[in-house]
C-alpha cells in the first residue's frame, strides 16, 4: 500500500472528521481486493462490492468519536488475527449494496491509509476499558 500508516486514534479521528464517508476493511490490501473482491463465505456468492465497516459515527452516538472508532476497528480485528496477511486499511467508495450481516459493500474503492498495529492496540485497549465488550441483551 502506497499510503503512509496512521499511528493513533487521535489522528484517525482527525481524518474521519475531515473526510466523512470513510470505512475500514481488514484484507490483504487494495491490490489483492481489486483482483478478487469479496465473497460471502457461507453461500459462496461473489458480493457486488467490498465488505467494510463505516467510520462515521451515527447521529445518536453521544460518546467521543474515538470510542466509536475503537469499537468499529475491533469488530473485525479477528480477521487479521486469523490470517497474518490481512491488515486494516481505510478506504472510501460508493455503497453498492449490503452484505449478509447488513454491512456496507463498497464499489469504486480508493485506498486512503493503512492502520499501524500500534493504533489497533490502542483501539483494543480503549474498547476493553470503555465498553462492556461482547455483552448482549440477555
C-alpha positions, -999 to +999 in steps of 0.1 A: +000+000+000+015+034-010-003+054+017+015+061+050+001+043+080-019+061+107-004+056+142-030+069+167-068+070+173-065+108+176-050+110+140-077+087+127-104+108+144-090+139+127-091+122+093-127+109+098-138+144+108-121+160+078-132+133+053-167+119+060-176+086+043-145+066+053-146+029+061-122+003+075-115-031+059-094-060+070-079-078+040-047-085+021-049-049+007-063-029-021-044-045-049-055-080-038-091-069-034-091-053-068-082-086-083-105-108-061-133-088-044-154-101-015-172-134-013-199-145+011-182-175+027-214-192+037-232-191+003-201-188-019-216-159-037-195-131-050-206-098-035-210-067-057-185-047-036-160-049-008-173-056+027-164-028+050-172-012+084-182+025+085-161+050+105-186+079+106-204+079+139-242+076+138-262+107+148-274+090+180-237+085+192-230+109+220-197+095+232-163+106+219-156+097+183-125+078+194-148+054+213-168+048+181-137+042+161-122+018+187-154-002+186-156-002+148-119-013+145-123-041+170-154-056+154-135-074+127-099-074+140-102-112+144-099-114+106-063-101+108-056-123+138-066-154+118-046-145+087-013-127+091-015-114+055-046-093+064-043-058+077-066-029+085-068-001+059-090+029+054-109+034+022-137+054+006-161+044-022-197+042-033-221+020-014-234-005-039-253-028-015-254-046+018-237-078+028-252-108+046-245-091+080-260-058+067-225-043+063-220-018+036-205-031+003-183-005-015-176-002-052-153+024-069-129+020-040-100+043-032-074+035-005-068+063+019-044+049+046-032+018+064-035+014+101-004+008+122-005-021+146+001+005+174-032+022+165-050-012+166-036-019+200-047+015+213-082+008+199-083-026+216-073-011+249-098+017+247-125-008+237-118-030+267-117-001+291-147+018+279-172-009+268-190-040+281-175-058+252-193-088+238-224-081+260-258-087+245-293-081+257-295-115+275 
